[in-house]
Amino acid sequence: MTEKKKSRRKALVGVVVGDKMQKTVVVMVERLVRDEQYGKMVRRRKKVKAHDEEGRCGVGDKVAILESRPLSKDKHWRVMEVLEKATV
């Protein structure tokens, strides 16, 4: 009996920094990495484009995103849920 190998999809949390496109938001994902030479913790940031089918995200919202198949040239993530809405 052979087992199927389960593929784990990456899940990240980030803040929406752009929502000008239709069904797409730009999410800033931040992570802490230890500097190789000095050992100091350094913040690394990356912007990723995520698919937002309902258009429920706005700038400043904290969202959970999940890796998916390529949806376009730059879009490889989907918005799973809005964790926190931005305060005005």
N, C-alpha and C positions, 0 to 999 in steps of 0.2 A: 504494500500500500504506500503510495507516494503522497507526500504532503505538498500542497501548493505553497510557494514562498509568498508571504504577505509583504507588500511594499508599504513602508511607512511614509506618509506624506508629512512634510515639514509644516509646522504651525508657528506663526509669529504674531506678536502684538506690536502695533505701531499707531502713529497719529496721522490722520489725514491732513495733508498739506495742500492738496489741489483737488477740485471737483468740477473743473470747467468742461470736461468731456462728457459725452453721453454714455451712461452705463460703465464708466471707468473713474476710479479715484487714484490719486497718487498718495502712497503711504510711506512715511518716514519711519524706518525700523532702526532702532538703536541697540547696540550691544556693547558689553565691556570686555576688553581683551587685555591680557597682560603683555606689556612691552618686553620683547625678547632681551634687549640689552640691559635695561635699567630695572625691570620688574614692576614698573609703575602701571597702574590700571589706566587704560586709555579708552575713550569712548569712540566707537566706530559707528558711522551712520550710513544708511543706504536707502535710496528712494526706489520703490518698486510700484508698478502699476497693477491694480487689482480690479477684478470685475465686480461691479455693484449693480445687479440686475434691476432692483427696485428703485435705485437712486435715493436710498435712505440716509446716506452718509453726507456729512458736511465738513467743512474745514474746521479742524480742532477736535473732531471726534476721535476717541480711542477705539480702535477696532481690532478684532482677531481675524487673521487671514490664513488661508490654507493653500498649499501648493497644489496646482492642477496641471492638466495638459496645456500645451500652448494654445491660447485663445486668439492671439494675434502676434505680430512681430515682437512686441515688448511685454505683452501681458501673459503671465504664467501663474497668477494668484487669483483667488476668489475671496470675497469678504464673507466670512462665516456669520459674524454677529457684531453689533455695535455694543461695546462694553460700557462706554460712557459718552454721553452727548456733551458737546462743547457748551460752556457757559458764555453768555453774551457779555 
